[in-house]
């Protein structure tokens, strides 16, 4: 548990440096990310993972896997664009499932739901359902569809969870944490705002073009 806590925070922090510093020189980003990675692995209060662990315990296996895979892609390609549009859309819709799961767990915390959702995460049945959800895209659309990356990601996290039982032995804690839930919701909120802006600018541009054409032909008004 202690090793996993330090390693997971090291991966997450290194990824944040590489992702948020896309405009920085590559060598500077690599040096800073490597320094932060090694610093986080140092045991004891000198490590950022010690204090982050006191406040947030450790990231979920899903957050660690996402940051780890993204970090590898950034290091290999040197680009902050991590997927093509088709893969990105598949991951976005999969992220919606994470948003809904987070809301269910939040409502369960306040005892609003009639069923104990969080307690069900300790059940082998929940793991079986999660395995079915992981292989479903592969079975339905095939191994060449962009949705296969959802199967890869979720399947890998489930394998780690079954082998290591991290971080708490509860399946939901392995699949989502509060920070990942907030990031997923912010992503959907930003995309929604962009679509509203695009829909608003479209009619305005059309009206402006019609007015310009009318003025060019000498129409009144």
Rosetta blueprint (number, residue, H / E / L):
1 X L
2 X H
3 X H
4 X H
5 X H
6 X H
7 X H
8 X H
9 X H
10 X H
11 X H
12 X H
13 X H
14 X H
15 X H
16 X H
17 X H
18 X H
19 X H
20 X H
21 X L
22 X L
23 X L
24 X L
25 X L
26 X H
27 X H
28 X H
29 X H
30 X H
31 X H
32 X H
33 X H
34 X H
35 X H
36 X H
37 X H
38 X H
39 X H
40 X H
41 X H
42 X L
43 X L
44 X L
45 X L
46 X L
47 X L
48 X H
49 X H
50 X H
51 X H
52 X H
53 X H
54 X H
55 X H
56 X H
57 X L
58 X L
59 X L
60 X L
61 X H
62 X H
63 X H
64 X H
65 X H
66 X H
67 X H
68 X H
69 X H
70 X H
71 X H
72 X H
73 X H
74 X H
75 X H
76 X H
77 X H
78 X L
79 X L
80 X L
81 X L
82 X L
83 X L
84 X L
85 X H
86 X H
87 X H
88 X H
89 X H
90 X H
91 X H
92 X H
93 X H
94 X H
95 X H
96 X H
97 X H
98 X H
99 X H
100 X H
101 X H
102 X H
103 X H
104 X H
105 X H
106 X H
107 X H
108 X H
109 X H
110 X L
111 X L
112 X L
113 X L
114 X L
115 X L
116 X L
117 X H
118 X H
119 X H
120 X H
121 X L
122 X L
123 X L
124 X H
125 X H
126 X H
127 X H
128 X H
129 X H
130 X H
131 X H
132 X H
133 X H
134 X H
135 X H
136 X H
137 X H
138 X H
139 X H
140 X H
141 X H
142 X L
143 X L
144 X L
145 X L
146 X L
147 X L
148 X H
149 X H
150 X H
151 X H
152 X H
153 X H
154 X H
155 X H
156 X H
157 X H
158 X H
159 X H
160 X H
161 X H
162 X H
163 X H
164 X H
165 X L
166 X L
167 X L
168 X L
169 X L
170 X L
171 X H
172 X H
173 X H
174 X H
175 X H
176 X L
177 X L
178 X H
179 X H
180 X H
181 X H
182 X H
183 X H
184 X H
185 X H
186 X H
187 X H
188 X H
189 X H
190 X H
191 X H
192 X H
193 X H
194 X H
195 X H
196 X H
197 X H
198 X H
199 X H
200 X H
201 X H
202 X H
203 X H
204 X H
205 X H
206 X H
207 X H
208 X H
209 X H
210 X H
211 X H
212 X H
213 X H
214 X H
215 X H
216 X H
217 X H
218 X L
219 X L
220 X L
221 X L
